[in-house]
Amino acid sequence: MAFKELYCVDCGESLGEYSEYYFHDEALNNVITFNQQSRAHKRHDIVIRI
């Protein structure tokens, strides 16, 4: 099963791995919006890596 990773470029750390089967890019953007609000508020660059 393939996974996608949320990665904070500014902090240099992984924020979690998510299954591509259950989480498409739009769902991962919702995860960033709701679960990573403090990082997004500080304007950290969060990317989705394969």
Phi and psi in degrees as a GROMACS rama.xvg file:
@    title "Ramachandran Plot"
@    xaxis  label "Phi"
@    yaxis  label "Psi"
@TYPE xy
-86.6782  146.545  ALA-2
-125.094  151.792  PHE-3
-114.84  148.939  LYS-4
-118.682  136.885  GLU-5
-90.1613  127.872  LEU-6
-132.835  130.861  TYR-7
-93.9334  113.332  CYS-8
-67.1108  -39.5173  VAL-9
-67.1662  -40.8939  ASP-10
-85.9915  -24.1647  CYS-11
73.6679  32.2997  GLY-12
-136.183  153.231  GLU-13
-78.4609  137.992  SER-14
-104.262  -1.11585  LEU-15
141.948  157.927  GLY-16
-115.212  138.786  GLU-17
-131.688  139.894  TYR-18
-67.3957  133.83  SER-19
-67.5282  -23.7366  GLU-20
-66.7187  -39.0977  TYR-21
-98.616  -28.2622  TYR-22
-120.747  109.751  PHE-23
-89.0029  177.403  HIS-24
-59.8238  -37.1161  ASP-25
-66.4993  -39.7539  GLU-26
-66.7377  -37.3652  ALA-27
-67.115  -34.5465  LEU-28
-64.0491  -35.1737  ASN-29
-67.0553  -37.6484  ASN-30
-61.6688  -43.6825  VAL-31
-62.2024  -43.5347  ILE-32
-62.9164  -44.4553  THR-33
-90.9504  -37.6568  PHE-34
-96.4312  -19.1436  ASN-35
-119.859  38.1324  GLN-36
-60.7911  -38.336  GLN-37
-66.1734  -40.2714  SER-38
-70.4682  -42.3061  ARG-39
-65.6392  -36.5814  ALA-40
-65.4123  -34.0449  HIS-41
-82.6429  6.04729  LYS-42
66.6564  32.1913  ARG-43
-72.7335  147.195  HIS-44
-88.6951  106.538  ASP-45
-105.495  124.951  ILE-46
-120.251  157.862  VAL-47
-102.157  118.332  ILE-48
-110.383  146.756  ARG-49
